[in-house]
Amino acid sequence: MAVRPPDDDGLDDGPDTVAFGIAALDARLTDREVTFPTDVDSLRRELGGAEVPYNAAGNTMTVGDALERVPKQRFESRQELLNVLHPVFEEKRASSSTGILARLRSLMPI
């Protein structure tokens, strides 16, 4: 998932969106050049401590924490890994915004 960052008086030197959840994780996989097939142990060694934002407010969880919440141990492709981890990030995002104020804050930097 991604959200547009706030306008900054016409300055256009930043990204068009702020990535979080599996979109942010996908960027980490690209940055570290993770190859597939792979397994949980390899991913923990490569990315375990990497923090991934799970909402637009910038709250994060580590890849290692996310991997602890999935039943699979081996991933044949990048897409399979992202599909398995997607519900983990969505659950974390949903549980972190308990009220309407929290949801509004996730959409706007306050």
N, C-alpha and C positions, 0 to 999 in steps of 0.2 A: 504494500500500500504506500501511497505517497500523498503529500499535501503541499500545495503551493505556499512558499514562504511569503511573509508580508512584503508589501511594496516598500521600497527604500528610496523615495524621492527621485525616481528615475534612474538610479544607478543600476547598471545591469552587469555586475561583475560576479554574481553568485549563481548558484544552481537554480533551475526553473522549478524544482520540486525538492521536498525534504522526504527522503525515503525512510520507511520503517517497516518492521515485520519481515516477510520473506523477500521483499524488494531490497531491503538493506542487507539481508543475509546473502542474497544472490551477488550483490556487489562485493561482499567479503570473500565469497568463493572465487570470484574472478580475480580479485587482488592477490589472493594467495595461490592462484592457479591450481586449485584442487582438481585432481583427476579422478575419473570414475571407471570402473566400480571402486567403491571404498567402503570402509566399515566404521562403526562408531568409535573404536579405539583410535584409528588413524585420524578421524575428524577431531577427536579430543586433543590429540597431540598437536595437530596443525592449527586448530581454531578454538580450542576449549575455553580459553580465557578471553576471547574476543567478545566485546560487548556489542549487542545489536539493539537498536531502539525498537520497542514494540508499539509505540504510539507517537503521535505528532508532538506531544509534550516533551519528548526526549527521554522518557523512562527507558531503561535498558535491562536486558538479561543477557547472561553469557551463553555462548553456543553450547558449552558444556551443560549448563542447567537445562537448556531446551532439549538436548539429546537424552538427558535422564528421564524425560517424560514421554519418550516414544518406545513402542514395543519392538521395533525392527532393529537389527544389528548390522545389516548390510544394505547398501544402496547401489543399484546397478547404474543409475543415471542421476544427473543433477536435478532433473525434473522430479524424479521419484523422491529424492531427499526433500526438495521444497514442498512437495505435496504432503509428505508425512509431517513436516514441521509446521506447516501452515496452521493447523488447528491449535498447536501449542501457543504460537504467537497471538492468534485470535483470542484464545481463552485468557491469556495474560492481559491483553489489551482491554477486553470486556470486564475483567475483574478489577482492573485498576481505575476505571471510571464508574464510580458508583452513583453519581447524581448528575443532574443537568449542568451544574456549574463545572464539574470535572470534564464533561463532554465539551462544553463551550471552551474551556481552557485548552483542550487538546487541539482545537481548531484555530485558536488565536494565541499568539505569544503575549503573555501578561506579565 
